[in-house]
Amino acid sequence: MSFQHKRSNLMASFVLAIFVSAPALAQQPGQQNNQALVDLVIQVQQLQDEVRMLTGKIEDQSLELENLRDRQKDQYLDLDQRITALRNAPAGPALSNTAGATSTGVITSAATNTGTAGPVVREDVPDVRAPLASSSSVTALAAPDTHARDMALSPEAEKAAYDRAFQSLKDLKYAVAAEQFQSFLQQFPASEYADNAQYWLGESYYVTRNYDIALEAFQGLVSKYPDSPKVADGLLKIGYTHYELKQWDLARAALEQVQQQYSGTTLARLANSRLRSMKLEGHY
């Protein structure tokens, strides 16, 4: 029974008590009768004050609980990016190449993708603009136009676009973050940040309970970026998402895969915990 129902029942009980007591009080002498009614009214008022006080406390606690949930989400995102940075940061001189990545939880060194240290050489992004309608020769205006396109697809612009999306996620602006990550993946499909963007795209949908879209994003991470360090996290989230969708067999399969492939890790322990919950709930 909700608090409001309890409160209504309590007040109804007091009103009923007054009506029940009235005939008995009417048989008593006038002064004593009046005093008893006054005492009863005072008691009702005191109880009403207590109910109002308890209502205020419940509202305060609800607000505090909501704030705690928001802080927990923020701490989770921060912890995830720190774990990713520590797990993938190369040792030695190559560390300087990854200094700028720790704020986003991704690797800026080529060590992860190629197995060798050194700066990342970004592949050229194809120019996907429609061809010019005119067949005339190149004019002087073409040079600045090309330069502008190069600037738009520069490594600095690429990282700035990723950082904006990730900041929106940290600010709990999930719809904005999803839009920005999707735009980033379309604009920079070969980016060194693409695997992380794909994972956080799924996360932005997962936390807002858009499980079908989240599942598609996490599966896209596993299929498109099989060598990414975020695959393990994505596979765990695939299991979680199947669980939320009540797809018990698929959830169990994904979680058991995490256990087998990443034995001894925190992810494996999380998968094991969810599997235990599923068993206790009678899902297998």
Buried (B, 14 or more C-beta within 10 A) or exposed (E): EEEEEEBEEBBEEBEEEBEEEEEEBEEEEEEEBEEBBEEBEEEBEEBBEEBEEEEEEEEEEEEEEEEEEEEEBBEEBEEBBEBBBEEBBBEEEBEEBBEEBBEBBBBBBBBBBEEEBEEBEBEEBEEEEEEEEEEEEEEEEEEEEEEEEEEEBEBEBBBEBBBBBBBBBEEBBBEBBBBBBBBBBEBBEEBBBBBBBBBBBBBBBBBBEBBEBBBBBBBBBBEEBEEBBBBBBBBBBBBBBBBBBEBBEBBBEBBBBBBEBBEEBEBBBBBBEBBEEBEEEEBE
